[in-house]
C-alpha cells in the first residue's frame, strides 16, 4: 500500500470517529502532562536538591569533637572528664593513612557582640565566632578582600556568615515588615563592628577588656558546623591571647577531617575514638537525606507511571471497540490482498497518531506550565539556601522523551489486539 493511501485511510478513519478520537487524545494528553510535571519535579530533586545536600554534608568529611556527657536534652563536655582537641592531636590525625586534610575550628573564647545596620535597622546581637584556615572555606569566599589575615589596623577583618542567617532575615523580619529580601550580592561587602569582651547579657565591661574590630563580610556558607561568624584562624588566635593572656591554651571546638576515599573511614574513626574523642560523621546524615530524596523522586515517577497506565487502559478499550466495529473492514483488506503486516501497520498507525498527538499536546502544555511556574515562584518565594535554582525541570529533552513515550506506548498498547485481529481468516471476519 502506498504512503498516500495509508494517509488517506488514517485521516478518514480518525474523522469518522471524531468524538472517540478526541477523547483518546485528551486522555493521553492529560496523562502525559501529569507524568511530565512529576518527572520534571523528580529531576530537580535528583539534580539540584541532591547536589546541595551532598555539598553541605560531604560523605568523606567527618567531624571530630570532644566526647560529651548527655543528660537528657543537654550535653556537657567538662574539661576535667573529657579529652581536649589540641594542635598535637590535629597533627597526629593529619598523619593517618588516607587522610587528605585536617582543618581545625578554633572558638572565640570570650563574649562578643555584633553591631551594625541592615535595611535601615540599627541593632546589636550576641554572636558565636570561630576561626578556621583559609583553605577550609575557599569555595565560600566571594568578596574582593579575600579571607586572609592582615596585621594592618586599618584593614577590616574578613568574615564569612552562615547563609541560614540570611534565610532567617528573609523569612522572618523581611516578610513581617515588608522589607526587600536580601541576596548574596546585597550581603557581600557589608561592614559591621564586632565588640570583643562585651555581651547584652552582662553589665558594662571595663574599657581595657573591650576591643572593637571592623569586619567585612566576604562570603556566605552552607556548612552547618559554621553556624555563626567565621574569621581567619589567625585573628581568633590573636584575640584569645589578648583576652586570656599569652599562655592561653589553644583547644579546638572540633576538627574537620577529610578522607581521600571512604575505605579509610572506619580506620580513621577507630583512631579518633582511641584518643578519647568522638566522630560526628556526615556519612549517615548524607545517606539518610539521599535516601529521602531518591524515595520522593521514585514516588513521583511511580505516580506518573500509574497515570500513564490508566491512559494505556483507555487506549486499549478504545481500540477494542474499534476492532469490533471494523472486523468487516479488516476482512475486506485481507481479502483484496493486504498482508497481515500491512493491515497491522495501518491499524497501529492510528494509535500512533493518537498517542503522538496527545503526548505532544500534553507534554507541550506541561513544559509551558513548568516555565511559567518557575518564573512565578522565583518572584513570589523569598530566596533561601536550600531552595533549588528552579522547581521544575525545563529541558527540551524531557518534552521529546514524553512525546516519544506517548508514541511508543500507544503502539505497544494496541499492537497485541491488532495482531490478534489480522491473524484471523478473512472469511471469518467478513461473516462476523
C-alpha positions as CSV (number, residue, x, y, z in Angstrom):
1,X,0.0,0.0,0.0
2,X,1.4,3.4,-1.0
3,X,2.1,6.1,1.5
4,X,-0.7,8.4,0.1
5,X,-3.2,5.6,0.5
6,X,-2.1,5.0,4.1
7,X,-2.5,8.7,4.9
8,X,-6.0,8.7,3.3
9,X,-7.2,5.8,5.3
10,X,-5.8,7.2,8.6
11,X,-7.4,10.6,8.0
12,X,-10.7,9.1,7.0
13,X,-10.9,6.6,10.0
14,X,-9.9,9.3,12.5
15,X,-12.6,11.7,11.2
16,X,-15.3,9.0,11.2
17,X,-15.0,8.6,14.9
18,X,-14.2,12.2,15.9
19,X,-15.6,12.1,19.4
20,X,-13.8,8.9,20.3
21,X,-10.6,10.2,18.7
22,X,-10.7,13.5,20.7
23,X,-11.4,11.6,23.9
24,X,-8.5,9.3,23.4
25,X,-6.2,12.3,22.5
26,X,-7.4,14.1,25.6
27,X,-6.8,11.1,27.9
28,X,-3.2,10.7,26.6
29,X,-2.6,14.5,26.8
30,X,-3.7,14.6,30.5
31,X,-1.7,11.5,31.4
32,X,1.5,12.7,29.6
33,X,1.1,16.2,31.2
34,X,0.9,14.7,34.7
35,X,3.9,12.4,34.0
36,X,5.9,15.3,32.5
37,X,5.3,17.5,35.6
38,X,6.1,14.6,38.0
39,X,9.3,13.8,36.1
40,X,10.3,17.5,36.0
41,X,10.0,17.7,39.8
42,X,11.8,14.4,40.3
43,X,14.7,15.5,38.0
44,X,15.1,18.7,40.1
45,X,15.2,16.7,43.3
46,X,17.8,14.3,41.8
47,X,19.9,17.1,40.5
48,X,19.7,20.5,42.3
49,X,18.5,19.4,45.7
50,X,20.6,16.2,45.9
51,X,23.7,18.2,44.8
52,X,23.1,20.7,47.5
53,X,22.7,18.0,50.2
54,X,25.9,16.3,49.1
55,X,27.8,19.6,49.1
56,X,26.5,20.5,52.6
57,X,27.1,17.0,54.0
58,X,30.1,15.5,52.1
59,X,30.5,11.8,52.9
60,X,34.3,11.9,53.0
61,X,34.3,14.6,55.8
62,X,34.0,13.6,59.4
63,X,33.6,16.0,62.4
64,X,35.9,15.2,65.4
65,X,34.6,16.6,68.7
66,X,35.2,16.2,72.4
67,X,33.2,13.4,73.9
68,X,30.1,14.8,75.5
69,X,28.2,13.6,78.6
70,X,24.5,13.6,77.8
71,X,21.9,14.4,80.5
72,X,18.5,14.2,78.8
73,X,18.3,17.0,76.2
74,X,21.5,18.6,77.4
75,X,25.1,17.6,76.6
76,X,28.2,18.6,78.5
77,X,31.9,18.2,77.7
78,X,33.7,19.2,81.0
79,X,37.4,19.7,80.6
80,X,38.4,17.5,83.6
81,X,36.4,14.5,82.3
82,X,36.9,14.6,78.5
83,X,39.9,14.9,76.2
84,X,40.6,18.3,74.7
85,X,41.3,18.7,71.0
86,X,44.8,20.2,70.8
87,X,47.1,21.1,67.9
88,X,49.1,17.9,68.7
89,X,46.0,15.7,68.1
90,X,45.3,17.6,64.9
91,X,48.8,16.8,63.6
92,X,48.5,13.2,64.7
93,X,45.3,12.7,62.8
94,X,46.7,14.5,59.7
95,X,49.4,11.9,59.6
96,X,47.0,9.0,59.4
97,X,46.9,7.0,56.1
98,X,44.1,8.1,53.8
99,X,43.6,11.5,55.4
100,X,43.6,14.3,52.9
101,X,43.3,17.3,55.2
102,X,42.5,18.2,58.8
103,X,41.1,21.7,59.4
104,X,40.8,23.0,63.0
105,X,37.9,25.1,64.2
106,X,39.1,27.5,66.9
107,X,36.3,29.1,69.1
108,X,36.5,32.7,70.2
109,X,36.8,32.3,74.0
110,X,35.1,35.5,75.1
111,X,31.8,37.2,74.9
112,X,31.3,39.1,71.6
113,X,28.7,41.5,70.1
114,X,28.0,42.4,66.5
115,X,26.6,45.9,65.9
116,X,25.6,47.4,62.6
117,X,22.7,48.4,60.4
118,X,20.7,46.4,58.0
119,X,17.8,47.7,55.8
120,X,17.6,50.8,57.9
121,X,17.6,49.0,61.3
122,X,20.3,49.6,63.8
123,X,20.9,46.7,66.2
124,X,23.3,44.6,68.3
125,X,23.3,40.9,69.0
126,X,25.5,38.4,70.8
127,X,27.4,36.2,68.3
128,X,29.3,33.0,68.3
129,X,32.6,33.3,66.3
130,X,35.1,30.7,65.1
131,X,38.5,30.8,63.4
132,X,39.3,28.4,60.5
133,X,42.1,28.1,58.0
134,X,41.6,29.9,54.7
135,X,41.6,26.6,52.7
136,X,38.6,25.2,54.5
137,X,36.2,28.0,53.3
138,X,37.9,28.9,50.0
139,X,34.8,27.9,48.0
140,X,32.6,30.2,50.0
141,X,34.7,33.4,49.6
142,X,33.2,35.8,47.2
143,X,34.4,39.3,48.3
144,X,37.5,41.0,46.8
145,X,39.0,41.4,50.3
146,X,39.6,37.6,50.4
147,X,39.9,35.5,53.5
148,X,43.4,36.4,54.6
149,X,45.0,37.7,57.8
150,X,46.3,41.2,57.8
151,X,48.1,43.0,60.7
152,X,47.2,46.4,59.4
153,X,44.9,48.3,61.9
154,X,43.0,49.9,59.0
155,X,42.2,46.7,57.2
156,X,38.8,45.2,58.2
157,X,38.8,41.6,59.3
158,X,37.2,39.4,56.6
159,X,34.4,37.2,57.9
160,X,32.1,34.6,56.5
161,X,28.5,34.5,57.7
162,X,26.2,31.5,57.7
163,X,23.7,31.6,54.9
164,X,21.0,30.5,57.3
165,X,21.1,33.9,59.0
166,X,20.1,35.5,55.6
167,X,17.3,32.9,55.4
168,X,16.1,33.9,58.8
169,X,16.0,37.6,57.8
170,X,14.3,36.9,54.5
171,X,11.7,34.6,56.0
172,X,11.2,36.5,59.3
173,X,11.8,40.2,59.5
174,X,11.6,40.9,55.8
175,X,8.3,39.0,55.5
176,X,6.8,40.6,58.6
177,X,7.9,44.2,58.0
178,X,7.5,44.1,54.2
179,X,11.2,44.8,53.6
180,X,13.1,43.8,50.5
181,X,14.7,40.4,50.5
182,X,18.5,40.1,50.8
183,X,20.5,38.5,48.1
184,X,24.1,37.3,48.1
185,X,25.2,40.5,46.4
186,X,23.4,42.6,49.0
187,X,25.3,40.9,51.8
188,X,28.8,40.6,50.4
189,X,30.9,43.6,51.2
190,X,28.8,44.9,54.1
191,X,30.6,46.1,57.2
192,X,29.7,45.7,60.8
193,X,31.6,46.1,64.1
194,X,32.5,43.2,66.4
195,X,32.8,44.2,70.1
196,X,35.1,41.8,71.9
197,X,34.6,41.2,75.6
198,X,31.0,42.7,75.7
199,X,27.6,41.0,75.8
200,X,24.0,42.0,76.0
201,X,23.6,39.6,79.0
202,X,26.2,41.2,81.3
203,X,26.9,44.6,82.8
204,X,29.2,47.0,81.0
205,X,32.7,45.6,80.9
206,X,35.9,47.5,81.8
207,X,37.3,49.6,79.0
208,X,40.6,47.7,79.0
209,X,38.7,44.4,78.5
210,X,36.7,45.7,75.4
211,X,38.0,45.8,71.9
212,X,36.2,46.9,68.7
213,X,37.0,45.2,65.4
214,X,35.8,46.4,62.0
215,X,34.5,43.4,60.0
216,X,33.7,42.9,56.3
217,X,31.5,40.1,55.0
218,X,33.4,38.3,52.2
219,X,31.3,35.1,51.9
220,X,28.3,33.0,52.8
221,X,28.5,29.4,53.8
222,X,26.0,26.5,53.9
223,X,28.2,24.5,56.3
224,X,26.0,23.7,59.4
225,X,29.2,23.5,61.5
226,X,29.9,27.2,60.9
227,X,26.6,28.5,62.2
228,X,27.9,31.8,63.3
229,X,30.6,34.3,62.3
230,X,33.8,32.7,60.8
231,X,37.1,34.6,60.6
232,X,40.6,33.6,59.7
233,X,42.1,31.4,62.5
234,X,45.0,33.8,63.0
235,X,42.6,36.6,64.1
236,X,40.8,34.4,66.6
237,X,44.1,33.0,68.0
238,X,45.3,36.6,68.5
239,X,42.1,37.7,70.2
240,X,42.1,34.7,72.6
241,X,45.7,35.6,73.6
242,X,44.7,39.2,74.1
243,X,41.8,38.3,76.3
244,X,43.2,35.3,78.2
245,X,46.9,36.0,78.2
246,X,49.8,34.8,76.2
247,X,49.7,31.4,77.9
248,X,46.1,30.7,76.9
249,X,45.8,27.1,75.8
250,X,44.7,26.5,72.2
251,X,41.9,24.0,72.2
252,X,39.7,23.5,69.2
253,X,35.9,23.2,69.2
254,X,36.2,20.5,66.5
255,X,38.3,19.2,63.6
256,X,37.1,18.8,60.0
257,X,38.8,15.7,58.8
258,X,38.6,14.9,55.0
259,X,39.4,11.4,53.7
260,X,40.8,10.5,50.3
261,X,38.2,7.7,50.0
262,X,35.5,6.1,52.1
263,X,37.6,2.9,52.5
264,X,39.7,4.8,55.2
265,X,36.6,5.9,57.2
266,X,36.4,3.0,59.7
267,X,40.2,3.1,60.5
268,X,40.2,6.8,61.0
269,X,37.1,6.6,63.2
270,X,38.8,4.0,65.4
271,X,41.8,6.1,65.9
272,X,39.7,9.1,66.8
273,X,37.8,7.1,69.4
274,X,41.1,5.7,70.8
275,X,42.1,9.3,71.6
276,X,39.0,9.8,73.8
277,X,37.2,11.8,71.1
278,X,34.0,11.2,69.2
279,X,33.2,11.2,65.5
280,X,30.1,13.0,64.3
281,X,30.2,11.6,60.8
282,X,28.3,13.3,58.0
283,X,28.1,10.0,56.1
284,X,24.9,8.8,57.9
285,X,23.2,12.2,57.6
286,X,24.1,12.4,53.9
287,X,22.8,8.8,53.3
288,X,19.5,9.4,55.1
289,X,18.9,12.6,53.1
290,X,19.9,10.9,49.9
291,X,17.5,8.1,50.6
292,X,14.7,10.5,51.4
293,X,15.3,12.5,48.2
294,X,15.6,9.4,46.0
295,X,12.5,8.0,47.6
296,X,10.5,11.1,46.9
297,X,11.7,11.1,43.3
298,X,10.6,7.4,42.9
299,X,7.2,8.1,44.4
300,X,6.7,11.0,41.9
301,X,7.7,8.8,39.0
302,X,5.5,5.9,40.2
303,X,2.6,8.3,40.4
304,X,3.2,9.5,36.8
305,X,3.6,5.9,35.7
306,X,0.3,5.0,37.3
307,X,-1.4,7.8,35.4
308,X,0.2,6.6,32.2
309,X,-1.1,3.1,32.8
310,X,-4.6,4.4,33.1
311,X,-4.2,6.2,29.8
312,X,-2.9,3.0,28.2
313,X,-6.0,1.2,29.5
314,X,-8.2,3.9,28.0
315,X,-6.4,3.4,24.6
316,X,-6.8,-0.3,24.8
317,X,-10.5,0.0,25.5
318,X,-10.9,2.5,22.7
319,X,-9.2,0.2,20.2
320,X,-11.1,-2.9,21.4
321,X,-14.3,-1.1,20.4
322,X,-12.7,-0.1,17.1
323,X,-11.6,-3.7,16.4
324,X,-15.2,-4.9,17.0
325,X,-16.6,-2.3,14.6
326,X,-14.1,-2.8,11.9
327,X,-13.9,-6.6,11.6
328,X,-15.5,-6.5,8.2
329,X,-13.1,-3.8,7.0
330,X,-10.1,-5.8,8.2
331,X,-11.5,-8.9,6.5
332,X,-12.0,-7.0,3.2
333,X,-8.5,-5.6,3.3
334,X,-7.1,-9.1,3.8
335,X,-9.4,-10.5,1.1
336,X,-8.2,-8.0,-1.6
337,X,-4.5,-8.8,-0.9
338,X,-3.4,-6.8,2.1
339,X,-0.8,-8.7,4.1
340,X,-1.0,-9.2,7.8
341,X,1.8,-6.8,8.4
342,X,0.3,-4.2,6.1
343,X,-3.1,-4.3,7.8
344,X,-1.5,-4.2,11.2
345,X,0.7,-1.2,10.2
346,X,-2.4,0.6,9.1
347,X,-4.3,0.0,12.3
348,X,-1.4,0.5,14.7
349,X,-0.7,3.7,12.8
350,X,-4.0,5.1,14.0
351,X,-3.0,4.5,17.6
352,X,0.5,6.0,17.0
353,X,-1.2,9.2,15.6
354,X,-3.4,9.4,18.7
355,X,-0.6,8.8,21.1
356,X,1.8,11.3,19.4
357,X,-0.9,14.0,19.2
358,X,-1.9,13.5,22.8
359,X,1.7,13.4,24.0
360,X,2.7,16.5,22.0
361,X,-0.3,18.5,23.4
362,X,0.1,17.3,27.0
363,X,3.9,17.5,27.2
364,X,3.9,20.9,25.5
365,X,1.3,22.2,27.9
366,X,3.3,20.8,30.9
367,X,6.5,22.3,29.5
368,X,4.8,25.7,29.3
369,X,3.4,25.3,32.8
370,X,6.9,24.4,34.2
371,X,8.5,27.5,32.6
372,X,5.7,29.8,33.8
373,X,5.6,28.3,37.3
374,X,9.4,28.6,37.7
375,X,9.2,32.3,36.8
376,X,6.3,32.9,39.2
377,X,7.9,31.0,42.1
378,X,11.1,32.9,41.6
379,X,9.1,36.2,42.1
380,X,6.8,35.0,44.9
381,X,9.1,32.9,47.1
382,X,11.8,34.5,49.2
383,X,15.3,33.2,48.4
384,X,16.6,30.7,50.9
385,X,19.7,28.5,50.8
386,X,18.2,25.0,50.3
387,X,15.8,26.1,47.6
388,X,16.7,24.7,44.1
389,X,17.5,27.1,41.3
390,X,14.3,26.0,39.6
391,X,11.4,23.9,40.9
392,X,10.5,22.1,37.7
393,X,12.9,20.9,35.0
394,X,12.7,22.9,31.8
395,X,14.8,20.8,29.5
396,X,13.6,20.3,25.9
397,X,14.8,16.7,26.1
398,X,12.0,15.9,28.6
399,X,9.5,17.1,26.1
400,X,11.0,14.9,23.4
401,X,11.1,11.9,25.7
402,X,7.4,12.3,26.7
403,X,6.4,12.7,23.0
404,X,8.3,9.5,22.2
405,X,6.8,7.8,25.2
406,X,3.2,8.6,24.0
407,X,4.0,7.3,20.5
408,X,5.7,4.1,21.6
409,X,3.3,3.5,24.5
410,X,0.2,3.7,22.2
411,X,1.8,1.4,19.7
412,X,2.7,-1.2,22.3
413,X,-0.7,-1.0,24.0
414,X,-2.7,-1.7,20.8
415,X,-0.3,-4.0,18.8
416,X,-1.3,-7.3,20.6
417,X,-5.1,-6.9,19.9
418,X,-4.5,-5.7,16.3
419,X,-2.2,-8.6,15.6
420,X,-4.8,-11.0,17.0
421,X,-7.4,-9.5,14.7
422,X,-5.4,-9.6,11.5
423,X,-4.3,-13.2,12.0
424,X,-7.8,-14.4,11.6
425,X,-9.1,-15.8,8.2
426,X,-10.6,-13.0,6.1
427,X,-13.8,-15.1,5.6
428,X,-14.4,-15.4,9.3
429,X,-14.0,-11.7,9.7
430,X,-16.4,-11.0,6.9
431,X,-19.0,-13.4,8.2
432,X,-19.0,-11.7,11.6
